[in-house]
Amino acid sequence: MKIARLTLALLCAAAIAAPASPQDEPAASDSAIAITAKRFEFQPAEIHLKAGEPATLAVTSQDVTHGFFSRPLGFDEELSPGKTVQIHVKPEKPGRYTVICDEFCGSGHGGMKMTVVVE
């Protein structure tokens, strides 16, 4: 009985200490960028990323449900008020990309955009 408990304890400790796989977490060189969504804008309105380098976008809605969508950059997230969504990206191609709110959030919804510049 004692051996079974010790074995179980060791297996649990090994599982807790095991490193996450690369797809679970961004690389150590990852940069974190805070973005806030509120009627009818994203702040900052423009961010810069480096091609081929992973980045994390920490996006928070301050007021109502917003969307955070960019087909070329590969994300489509729903932002609930007061909650932060972590978006891991690794843009490969330099350029200027538009991110839009794709959840109707009021009369100014159509102009709610930001720019991601990949250098």
Buried (B, 14 or more C-beta within 10 A) or exposed (E): EEEEEEEEEEEEEEEEEEEEEEEEBBEEEBEEBEBBBBBBBBEEEEBEBEEEBBBBBEBBBEEBBBBBBBEEBEBEBBBBEEEBBEBBBBBEEEEEBEBBBBBEBEEEBEEBEBBBEBE
